[in-house]
């Protein structure tokens, strides 16, 4: 089942963005137990996992975003969020959400950080 990301945009370095991801076709009882992740793919680079959250809300982050990004989830709404702060030009990428490990890829959302 594809998850749909949104909330990207253009932001200056040092700014913040909040990304959202929804799973409208997934029933709540399936969504709740899943480990979910935010991934990103910068131009010319491989897609990488930046943050993950388990059903128990344990979280894990890539070293490059620790202390700046926060992942959270709302199981009743079947949504997962990524709060991004202190953004850097190196954070520029298309951001996707999926399960961890990843399943199908849905639409991503472009984040562009200007210097």
Backbone as CSV, one residue per row, in Angstrom:
resi,resn,N_x,N_y,N_z,CA_x,CA_y,CA_z,C_x,C_y,C_z
1,UNK,0.856,-1.189,0.000,0.000,0.000,0.000,0.887,1.232,0.000
2,UNK,0.593,2.169,-0.877,1.406,3.363,-0.980,1.025,4.384,0.075
3,UNK,2.034,5.074,0.585,1.823,6.190,1.490,2.123,7.472,0.728
4,UNK,1.381,8.524,1.027,1.464,9.763,0.263,2.056,10.860,1.134
5,UNK,3.175,11.410,0.694,3.855,12.459,1.430,3.442,13.834,0.913
6,UNK,3.460,14.805,1.800,3.154,16.189,1.438,3.836,17.137,2.411
7,UNK,3.810,18.424,2.081,4.329,19.431,2.993,5.669,20.021,2.612
8,UNK,6.252,19.561,1.522,7.530,20.103,1.102,7.408,21.514,0.563
9,UNK,8.552,22.109,0.279,8.562,23.463,-0.254,9.959,24.028,-0.257
10,UNK,10.028,25.318,-0.491,11.298,26.034,-0.510,11.461,26.776,0.804
11,UNK,12.595,26.590,1.449,12.845,27.225,2.730,14.311,27.652,2.787
12,UNK,14.574,28.717,3.515,15.951,29.169,3.669,16.679,28.313,4.699
13,UNK,17.974,28.260,4.574,18.788,27.538,5.547,18.499,28.064,6.951
14,UNK,18.379,27.128,7.884,18.033,27.492,9.248,16.540,27.448,9.532
15,UNK,15.750,27.314,8.486,14.307,27.293,8.636,13.768,25.922,9.000
16,UNK,12.435,25.837,9.041,11.759,24.602,9.451,10.652,24.254,8.463
17,UNK,10.358,22.966,8.406,9.226,22.451,7.642,8.669,21.249,8.369
18,UNK,7.381,21.005,8.182,6.758,19.805,8.726,6.155,19.012,7.582
19,UNK,6.650,17.820,7.396,6.121,16.935,6.372,5.064,16.020,6.976
20,UNK,4.070,15.693,6.158,3.014,14.778,6.575,2.926,13.618,5.594
21,UNK,2.474,12.500,6.083,2.308,11.324,5.248,1.030,10.622,5.680
22,UNK,0.229,10.244,4.717,-1.026,9.576,5.051,-1.153,8.266,4.278
23,UNK,-1.973,7.409,4.855,-2.220,6.095,4.244,-3.726,5.907,4.130
24,UNK,-4.354,6.618,3.196,-5.817,6.630,3.149,-6.460,5.281,2.853
25,UNK,-5.738,4.393,2.176,-6.326,3.109,1.808,-5.979,1.993,2.793
26,UNK,-5.299,2.333,3.869,-4.883,1.326,4.837,-5.819,1.372,6.039
27,UNK,-6.255,0.223,6.483,-7.120,0.231,7.661,-6.269,0.438,8.916
28,UNK,-6.879,1.002,9.922,-6.158,1.404,11.133,-5.462,0.230,11.806
29,UNK,-6.108,-0.921,11.806,-5.528,-2.073,12.484,-4.270,-2.579,11.785
30,UNK,-4.109,-2.237,10.525,-2.885,-2.597,9.791,-1.818,-1.521,10.010
31,UNK,-2.231,-0.260,9.999,-1.296,0.854,10.131,-0.601,0.838,11.490
32,UNK,-1.343,0.627,12.551,-0.802,0.740,13.903,0.447,-0.089,14.179
33,UNK,0.484,-1.341,13.821,1.651,-2.178,14.127,2.886,-1.936,13.230
34,UNK,2.735,-1.149,12.203,3.837,-0.970,11.268,4.945,-0.078,11.821
35,UNK,6.183,-0.413,11.466,7.292,0.530,11.623,7.329,1.369,10.357
36,UNK,7.328,2.677,10.531,7.239,3.610,9.410,8.499,4.440,9.318
37,UNK,8.842,4.819,8.103,10.059,5.588,7.915,9.899,6.717,6.927
38,UNK,10.703,7.742,7.139,10.867,8.816,6.166,12.203,8.592,5.457
39,UNK,12.162,8.686,4.166,13.336,8.496,3.328,13.528,9.757,2.483
40,UNK,14.722,9.900,1.949,14.949,11.015,1.025,15.924,10.601,-0.058
41,UNK,15.774,11.252,-1.186,16.678,11.015,-2.298,17.091,12.348,-2.892
42,UNK,18.359,12.655,-2.727,18.917,13.879,-3.299,19.357,13.610,-4.730
43,UNK,19.464,14.648,-5.541,19.891,14.458,-6.934,21.224,13.725,-7.023
44,UNK,21.246,12.672,-7.815,22.471,11.921,-8.017,22.861,10.996,-6.891
45,UNK,21.995,10.865,-5.888,22.315,10.017,-4.734,21.271,8.931,-4.561
46,UNK,21.644,7.916,-3.794,20.701,6.849,-3.495,19.699,7.293,-2.447
47,UNK,18.548,6.671,-2.463,17.542,6.944,-1.443,18.045,6.427,-0.105
48,UNK,17.833,7.214,0.949,18.304,6.834,2.275,17.197,7.020,3.301
49,UNK,17.278,6.201,4.348,16.354,6.309,5.466,16.859,7.418,6.389
50,UNK,16.005,8.374,6.712,16.417,9.446,7.608,15.816,9.317,8.990
51,UNK,14.643,8.696,9.103,14.015,8.546,10.413,13.010,7.401,10.356
52,UNK,12.872,6.707,11.479,11.914,5.615,11.567,11.253,5.631,12.933
53,UNK,10.026,5.125,12.983,9.284,5.060,14.239,8.531,3.738,14.298
54,UNK,8.666,3.050,15.418,8.002,1.766,15.582,6.582,1.954,16.100
55,UNK,5.872,0.848,16.221,4.515,0.906,16.768,4.525,1.375,18.218
56,UNK,5.615,1.118,18.918,5.749,1.568,20.312,6.312,2.980,20.396
57,UNK,6.462,3.608,19.237,6.980,4.982,19.138,8.441,5.105,19.521
58,UNK,9.175,4.016,19.398,10.626,4.125,19.472,11.105,4.709,18.148
59,UNK,12.094,5.592,18.223,12.545,6.298,17.031,14.030,6.065,16.772
60,UNK,14.394,6.238,15.512,15.774,6.091,15.094,16.028,7.107,13.991
61,UNK,17.212,7.709,14.009,17.516,8.761,13.051,18.887,8.541,12.400
62,UNK,19.002,8.984,11.169,20.309,9.030,10.532,21.161,10.058,11.259
63,UNK,22.452,9.800,11.319,23.352,10.718,12.040,23.245,12.138,11.500
64,UNK,23.008,12.276,10.208,23.001,13.600,9.589,21.821,14.460,10.022
65,UNK,20.782,13.857,10.604,19.601,14.636,10.990,19.317,14.586,12.482
66,UNK,20.101,13.844,13.235,19.877,13.753,14.685,19.912,15.123,15.323
67,UNK,18.943,15.362,16.181,18.862,16.638,16.875,18.166,17.724,16.080
68,UNK,17.899,17.461,14.801,17.239,18.468,13.959,15.860,18.000,13.473
69,UNK,15.712,16.708,13.239,14.453,16.153,12.734,13.773,15.342,13.831
70,UNK,12.440,15.363,13.823,11.651,14.574,14.767,10.532,13.870,14.023
71,UNK,10.476,12.562,14.164,9.409,11.781,13.541,8.338,11.475,14.580
72,UNK,7.092,11.503,14.165,5.985,11.182,15.066,4.872,10.541,14.247
73,UNK,3.895,9.996,14.943,2.803,9.320,14.242,1.495,9.518,14.975
74,UNK,0.421,9.446,14.219,-0.938,9.498,14.766,-1.684,8.311,14.155
75,UNK,-1.797,7.249,14.915,-2.391,6.034,14.357,-3.882,6.212,14.052
76,UNK,-4.571,7.020,14.837,-6.001,7.201,14.596,-6.257,7.900,13.262
77,UNK,-5.302,8.735,12.846,-5.421,9.438,11.570,-4.652,8.730,10.458
78,UNK,-3.954,7.669,10.805,-3.112,6.943,9.840,-2.118,7.889,9.173
79,UNK,-1.435,8.656,10.023,-0.476,9.633,9.514,0.853,9.523,10.252
80,UNK,1.895,9.898,9.560,3.208,10.001,10.164,3.788,11.351,9.742
81,UNK,4.525,11.972,10.647,5.018,13.326,10.430,6.542,13.369,10.550
82,UNK,7.126,14.363,9.911,8.546,14.642,10.070,8.713,16.139,10.274
83,UNK,9.032,16.516,11.495,9.323,17.916,11.803,10.801,18.144,11.556
84,UNK,11.107,19.073,10.660,12.488,19.346,10.281,12.840,20.766,10.693
85,UNK,13.906,20.894,11.447,14.357,22.194,11.915,15.829,22.376,11.555
86,UNK,16.282,23.615,11.669,17.687,23.932,11.356,18.086,23.315,10.012
87,UNK,17.241,23.521,9.038,17.470,22.901,7.736,18.735,23.436,7.083
88,UNK,19.389,22.542,6.353,20.640,22.855,5.668,20.472,22.583,4.174
89,UNK,21.250,23.246,3.340,21.151,22.969,1.889,21.319,21.487,1.561
90,UNK,22.094,20.778,2.385,22.302,19.347,2.165,21.043,18.520,2.418
91,UNK,20.034,19.119,3.008,18.760,18.419,3.236,17.868,18.462,2.002
92,UNK,18.273,19.196,0.983,17.494,19.273,-0.250,17.362,17.892,-0.884
93,UNK,16.115,17.467,-1.095,15.858,16.131,-1.620,14.353,15.964,-1.821
94,UNK,13.990,14.890,-2.490,12.601,14.452,-2.495,12.437,13.508,-1.312
95,UNK,11.468,13.783,-0.473,11.211,13.002,0.721,10.019,12.077,0.495
96,UNK,10.187,10.838,0.918,9.161,9.816,0.788,8.889,9.183,2.143
97,UNK,7.712,8.621,2.289,7.444,7.809,3.467,7.061,6.413,3.004
98,UNK,7.384,5.463,3.832,7.062,4.074,3.559,7.199,3.304,4.859
99,UNK,7.053,2.017,4.750,7.338,1.175,5.899,8.855,1.025,6.022
100,UNK,9.292,0.478,7.139,10.702,0.162,7.336,10.799,-1.301,7.727
101,UNK,11.352,-2.160,6.857,11.953,-1.864,5.565,10.910,-1.392,4.558
102,UNK,11.346,-0.719,3.494,10.406,-0.082,2.588,9.612,-1.062,1.740
103,UNK,8.342,-0.678,1.504,7.507,-1.420,0.586,7.347,-0.622,-0.687
104,UNK,6.102,-0.441,-1.092,5.847,0.356,-2.282,6.163,1.821,-2.022
105,UNK,6.619,2.495,-3.094,6.873,3.924,-2.981,5.694,4.696,-3.530
106,UNK,5.216,5.639,-2.745,4.171,6.525,-3.214,4.781,7.841,-3.674
107,UNK,3.949,8.836,-3.769,4.449,10.142,-4.194,5.322,10.734,-3.105
108,UNK,6.377,11.386,-3.505,7.237,12.082,-2.571,6.907,13.564,-2.574
109,UNK,7.648,14.288,-1.739,7.461,15.726,-1.667,8.846,16.378,-1.678
110,UNK,8.996,17.401,-2.494,10.292,18.029,-2.690,10.555,19.082,-1.616
111,UNK,11.710,18.960,-0.996,12.188,19.958,-0.040,13.432,20.597,-0.633
112,UNK,13.390,21.910,-0.758,14.537,22.650,-1.282,14.966,23.662,-0.229
113,UNK,16.228,23.575,0.173,16.766,24.478,1.182,17.796,25.386,0.508
114,UNK,17.518,26.662,0.528,18.426,27.614,-0.102,19.426,28.155,0.911
115,UNK,20.615,28.434,0.423,21.671,28.932,1.315,21.649,30.446,1.400
